[in-house]
Protein backbone atom coordinates (compact mmCIF):
# COMPACT_ATOMS: atom_id res chain seq x y z
CA UNK A 1 0.00 0.00 0.00
CA UNK A 2 1.38 3.38 -1.02
CA UNK A 3 1.59 6.20 1.54
CA UNK A 4 -0.30 8.97 -0.26
CA UNK A 5 -2.39 12.01 0.48
CA UNK A 6 -5.07 13.77 -1.60
CA UNK A 7 -5.99 17.38 -0.86
CA UNK A 8 -9.42 19.00 -1.23
CA UNK A 9 -8.72 19.96 -4.88
CA UNK A 10 -8.05 16.33 -5.77
CA UNK A 11 -4.28 16.77 -6.21
CA UNK A 12 -2.40 13.54 -5.38
CA UNK A 13 0.63 13.72 -3.10
CA UNK A 14 3.17 10.97 -2.31
CA UNK A 15 5.18 10.64 0.89
CA UNK A 16 8.51 12.47 0.70
CA UNK A 17 10.06 12.60 4.19
CA UNK A 18 9.51 13.20 7.92
CA UNK A 19 9.94 16.66 9.40
CA UNK A 20 10.23 18.04 12.94
CA UNK A 21 9.41 21.61 13.92
CA UNK A 22 9.95 23.35 17.24
CA UNK A 23 7.57 26.08 18.35
CA UNK A 24 8.49 29.05 20.55
CA UNK A 25 7.68 27.08 23.73
CA UNK A 26 10.11 24.30 22.82
CA UNK A 27 7.42 21.77 21.88
CA UNK A 28 8.41 19.46 19.00
CA UNK A 29 5.88 18.61 16.31
CA UNK A 30 6.29 15.64 13.99
CA UNK A 31 5.07 16.00 10.40
CA UNK A 32 4.88 13.75 7.38
CA UNK A 33 5.77 15.77 4.30
CA UNK A 34 4.09 14.87 1.02
CA UNK A 35 5.18 16.10 -2.40
CA UNK A 36 2.73 16.51 -5.31
CA UNK A 37 3.04 13.81 -7.96
CA UNK A 38 4.34 14.80 -11.40
CA UNK A 39 1.52 12.86 -13.05
CA UNK A 40 -2.00 14.00 -12.19
CA UNK A 41 -5.31 12.71 -13.63
CA UNK A 42 -6.00 15.86 -15.67
CA UNK A 43 -4.43 19.12 -16.76
CA UNK A 44 -6.13 21.37 -14.16
CA UNK A 45 -4.83 19.21 -11.30
CA UNK A 46 -1.39 19.29 -12.91
CA UNK A 47 -1.48 23.10 -12.70
CA UNK A 48 -2.79 22.96 -9.11
CA UNK A 49 0.12 20.65 -8.18
CA UNK A 50 2.63 23.40 -8.98
CA UNK A 51 3.57 26.53 -7.02
CA UNK A 52 3.43 29.96 -8.71
CA UNK A 53 7.17 29.61 -9.45
CA UNK A 54 6.67 26.21 -11.11
CA UNK A 55 7.98 23.83 -8.41
CA UNK A 56 5.96 20.84 -7.16
CA UNK A 57 3.81 21.70 -4.15
CA UNK A 58 4.46 20.14 -0.76
CA UNK A 59 2.13 19.68 2.17
CA UNK A 60 2.84 18.61 5.74
CA UNK A 61 0.39 16.57 7.80
CA UNK A 62 0.56 16.19 11.57
CA UNK A 63 -1.30 12.94 12.23
CA UNK A 64 -0.96 13.34 16.00
CA UNK A 65 -2.77 16.67 15.77
CA UNK A 66 -5.43 15.16 13.51
CA UNK A 67 -6.01 12.35 16.02
CA UNK A 68 -6.59 14.78 18.89
CA UNK A 69 -8.82 17.00 16.72
CA UNK A 70 -10.97 13.97 15.88
CA UNK A 71 -11.07 12.94 19.55
CA UNK A 72 -12.20 16.46 20.61
CA UNK A 73 -14.83 16.50 17.85
CA UNK A 74 -16.25 13.18 19.02
CA UNK A 75 -16.37 14.45 22.61
CA UNK A 76 -18.18 17.65 21.57
CA UNK A 77 -20.69 15.75 19.44
CA UNK A 78 -21.56 13.28 22.23
CA UNK A 79 -24.67 13.92 24.33
CA UNK A 80 -22.64 14.90 27.40
CA UNK A 81 -20.42 17.18 25.29
CA UNK A 82 -23.46 18.96 23.87
CA UNK A 83 -24.77 19.55 27.40
CA UNK A 84 -21.44 21.01 28.56
CA UNK A 85 -21.12 23.21 25.47
CA UNK A 86 -24.69 24.49 25.89
CA UNK A 87 -23.97 25.32 29.55
CA UNK A 88 -20.86 27.27 28.51
CA UNK A 89 -23.04 29.78 26.71
CA UNK A 90 -24.86 30.45 29.97
CA UNK A 91 -21.91 30.38 32.37
CA UNK A 92 -19.08 32.10 30.52
CA UNK A 93 -20.39 34.18 27.68
CA UNK A 94 -22.65 36.34 29.87
CA UNK A 95 -19.63 37.47 31.88
CA UNK A 96 -17.89 38.70 28.73
CA UNK A 97 -21.16 40.23 27.52
CA UNK A 98 -21.46 42.25 30.75
CA UNK A 99 -17.77 43.12 30.59
CA UNK A 100 -18.22 44.59 27.11
CA UNK A 101 -21.77 45.94 27.28
CA UNK A 102 -22.20 47.25 30.82
CA UNK A 103 -18.62 48.07 31.78
CA UNK A 104 -17.51 49.14 28.28
CA UNK A 105 -14.29 47.09 28.28
CA UNK A 106 -13.82 46.00 24.71
CA UNK A 107 -10.04 45.77 24.90
CA UNK A 108 -7.22 46.26 27.34
CA UNK A 109 -5.27 49.47 27.07
CA UNK A 110 -2.00 48.14 28.45
CA UNK A 111 0.72 45.88 27.12
CA UNK A 112 2.50 42.97 28.67
CA UNK A 113 1.22 39.77 30.20
CA UNK A 114 1.28 40.99 33.82
CA UNK A 115 -0.29 44.37 33.02
CA UNK A 116 -3.13 42.75 31.07
CA UNK A 117 -3.59 40.24 33.92
CA UNK A 118 -3.88 43.13 36.41
CA UNK A 119 -6.20 45.14 34.15
CA UNK A 120 -8.63 42.27 33.67
CA UNK A 121 -8.36 41.31 37.35
CA UNK A 122 -9.36 44.82 38.44
CA UNK A 123 -12.30 44.80 36.03
CA UNK A 124 -13.50 41.38 37.25
CA UNK A 125 -13.16 42.53 40.88
CA UNK A 126 -15.27 45.59 40.11
CA UNK A 127 -17.89 43.34 38.51
CA UNK A 128 -17.94 41.13 41.62
CA UNK A 129 -18.18 44.17 43.94
CA UNK A 130 -21.06 45.50 41.85
CA UNK A 131 -22.87 42.18 42.23
CA UNK A 132 -22.14 42.19 45.97
CA UNK A 133 -23.44 45.75 46.36
CA UNK A 134 -26.63 44.95 44.44
CA UNK A 135 -27.21 41.84 46.53
CA UNK A 136 -26.59 43.79 49.76
CA UNK A 137 -28.95 46.54 48.59
CA UNK A 138 -31.61 43.94 47.80
CA UNK A 139 -31.26 42.30 51.21
CA UNK A 140 -31.30 45.64 53.00
CA UNK A 141 -34.41 46.58 51.05
CA UNK A 142 -36.12 43.40 52.24
CA UNK A 143 -35.08 44.14 55.83
CA UNK A 144 -36.17 47.74 55.47
CA UNK A 145 -39.68 46.80 54.34
CA UNK A 146 -40.06 44.52 57.34
CA UNK A 147 -38.57 47.12 59.69
CA UNK A 148 -41.08 49.83 58.84
CA UNK A 149 -43.53 47.98 61.07
CA UNK A 150 -41.07 47.84 63.92
CA UNK A 151 -39.33 51.16 64.80
CA UNK A 152 -36.63 49.43 66.83
CA UNK A 153 -35.33 47.69 63.73
CA UNK A 154 -34.88 50.96 61.83
CA UNK A 155 -31.82 51.83 63.88
CA UNK A 156 -30.34 48.36 63.31
CA UNK A 157 -30.84 48.62 59.57
CA UNK A 158 -29.32 52.09 59.46
CA UNK A 159 -26.25 50.78 61.27
CA UNK A 160 -26.09 47.77 58.90
CA UNK A 161 -26.20 50.07 55.87
CA UNK A 162 -23.44 52.26 57.33
CA UNK A 163 -21.29 49.19 58.04
CA UNK A 164 -21.81 47.86 54.50
CA UNK A 165 -20.84 51.24 53.05
CA UNK A 166 -17.79 51.42 55.30
CA UNK A 167 -16.53 47.96 54.29
CA UNK A 168 -17.31 48.56 50.61
CA UNK A 169 -15.35 51.84 50.53
CA UNK A 170 -12.56 50.27 52.57
CA UNK A 171 -12.24 47.47 49.97
CA UNK A 172 -12.35 49.87 47.05
CA UNK A 173 -9.95 52.60 48.21
CA UNK A 174 -7.60 51.09 50.77
CA UNK A 175 -5.24 48.26 49.93
CA UNK A 176 -3.61 46.20 52.72
CA UNK A 177 0.10 46.73 53.27
CA UNK A 178 2.19 43.56 53.52
CA UNK A 179 5.59 43.36 55.19
CA UNK A 180 7.47 40.15 54.45
CA UNK A 181 10.35 38.76 56.39
CA UNK A 182 12.04 35.39 56.06
CA UNK A 183 10.01 33.69 58.79
CA UNK A 184 7.09 36.06 59.27
CA UNK A 185 4.35 37.62 57.21
CA UNK A 186 2.64 40.53 58.93
CA UNK A 187 -0.32 42.37 57.44
CA UNK A 188 -1.20 45.94 58.42
CA UNK A 189 -4.38 47.55 57.18
CA UNK A 190 -4.01 51.20 56.27
C-alpha positions in Angstrom: 0.0 0.0 0.0 1.4 3.4 -1.0 1.6 6.2 1.5 -0.3 9.0 -0.3 -2.4 12.0 0.5 -5.1 13.8 -1.6 -6.0 17.4 -0.9 -9.4 19.0 -1.2 -8.7 20.0 -4.9 -8.0 16.3 -5.8 -4.3 16.8 -6.2 -2.4 13.5 -5.4 0.6 13.7 -3.1 3.2 11.0 -2.3 5.2 10.6 0.9 8.5 12.5 0.7 10.1 12.6 4.2 9.5 13.2 7.9 9.9 16.7 9.4 10.2 18.0 12.9 9.4 21.6 13.9 10.0 23.4 17.2 7.6 26.1 18.4 8.5 29.0 20.5 7.7 27.1 23.7 10.1 24.3 22.8 7.4 21.8 21.9 8.4 19.5 19.0 5.9 18.6 16.3 6.3 15.6 14.0 5.1 16.0 10.4 4.9 13.7 7.4 5.8 15.8 4.3 4.1 14.9 1.0 5.2 16.1 -2.4 2.7 16.5 -5.3 3.0 13.8 -8.0 4.3 14.8 -11.4 1.5 12.9 -13.1 -2.0 14.0 -12.2 -5.3 12.7 -13.6 -6.0 15.9 -15.7 -4.4 19.1 -16.8 -6.1 21.4 -14.2 -4.8 19.2 -11.3 -1.4 19.3 -12.9 -1.5 23.1 -12.7 -2.8 23.0 -9.1 0.1 20.7 -8.2 2.6 23.4 -9.0 3.6 26.5 -7.0 3.4 30.0 -8.7 7.2 29.6 -9.5 6.7 26.2 -11.1 8.0 23.8 -8.4 6.0 20.8 -7.2 3.8 21.7 -4.1 4.5 20.1 -0.8 2.1 19.7 2.2 2.8 18.6 5.7 0.4 16.6 7.8 0.6 16.2 11.6 -1.3 12.9 12.2 -1.0 13.3 16.0 -2.8 16.7 15.8 -5.4 15.2 13.5 -6.0 12.4 16.0 -6.6 14.8 18.9 -8.8 17.0 16.7 -11.0 14.0 15.9 -11.1 12.9 19.6 -12.2 16.5 20.6 -14.8 16.5 17.8 -16.2 13.2 19.0 -16.4 14.5 22.6 -18.2 17.6 21.6 -20.7 15.8 19.4 -21.6 13.3 22.2 -24.7 13.9 24.3 -22.6 14.9 27.4 -20.4 17.2 25.3 -23.5 19.0 23.9 -24.8 19.6 27.4 -21.4 21.0 28.6 -21.1 23.2 25.5 -24.7 24.5 25.9 -24.0 25.3 29.6 -20.9 27.3 28.5 -23.0 29.8 26.7 -24.9 30.4 30.0 -21.9 30.4 32.4 -19.1 32.1 30.5 -20.4 34.2 27.7 -22.7 36.3 29.9 -19.6 37.5 31.9 -17.9 38.7 28.7 -21.2 40.2 27.5 -21.5 42.3 30.7 -17.8 43.1 30.6 -18.2 44.6 27.1 -21.8 45.9 27.3 -22.2 47.2 30.8 -18.6 48.1 31.8 -17.5 49.1 28.3 -14.3 47.1 28.3 -13.8 46.0 24.7 -10.0 45.8 24.9 -7.2 46.3 27.3 -5.3 49.5 27.1 -2.0 48.1 28.5 0.7 45.9 27.1 2.5 43.0 28.7 1.2 39.8 30.2 1.3 41.0 33.8 -0.3 44.4 33.0 -3.1 42.7 31.1 -3.6 40.2 33.9 -3.9 43.1 36.4 -6.2 45.1 34.1 -8.6 42.3 33.7 -8.4 41.3 37.3 -9.4 44.8 38.4 -12.3 44.8 36.0 -13.5 41.4 37.3 -13.2 42.5 40.9 -15.3 45.6 40.1 -17.9 43.3 38.5 -17.9 41.1 41.6 -18.2 44.2 43.9 -21.1 45.5 41.9 -22.9 42.2 42.2 -22.1 42.2 46.0 -23.4 45.7 46.4 -26.6 44.9 44.4 -27.2 41.8 46.5 -26.6 43.8 49.8 -29.0 46.5 48.6 -31.6 43.9 47.8 -31.3 42.3 51.2 -31.3 45.6 53.0 -34.4 46.6 51.0 -36.1 43.4 52.2 -35.1 44.1 55.8 -36.2 47.7 55.5 -39.7 46.8 54.3 -40.1 44.5 57.3 -38.6 47.1 59.7 -41.1 49.8 58.8 -43.5 48.0 61.1 -41.1 47.8 63.9 -39.3 51.2 64.8 -36.6 49.4 66.8 -35.3 47.7 63.7 -34.9 51.0 61.8 -31.8 51.8 63.9 -30.3 48.4 63.3 -30.8 48.6 59.6 -29.3 52.1 59.5 -26.2 50.8 61.3 -26.1 47.8 58.9 -26.2 50.1 55.9 -23.4 52.3 57.3 -21.3 49.2 58.0 -21.8 47.9 54.5 -20.8 51.2 53.0 -17.8 51.4 55.3 -16.5 48.0 54.3 -17.3 48.6 50.6 -15.4 51.8 50.5 -12.6 50.3 52.6 -12.2 47.5 50.0 -12.4 49.9 47.1 -10.0 52.6 48.2 -7.6 51.1 50.8 -5.2 48.3 49.9 -3.6 46.2 52.7 0.1 46.7 53.3 2.2 43.6 53.5 5.6 43.4 55.2 7.5 40.2 54.4 10.4 38.8 56.4 12.0 35.4 56.1 10.0 33.7 58.8 7.1 36.1 59.3 4.3 37.6 57.2 2.6 40.5 58.9 -0.3 42.4 57.4 -1.2 45.9 58.4 -4.4 47.5 57.2 -4.0 51.2 56.3 
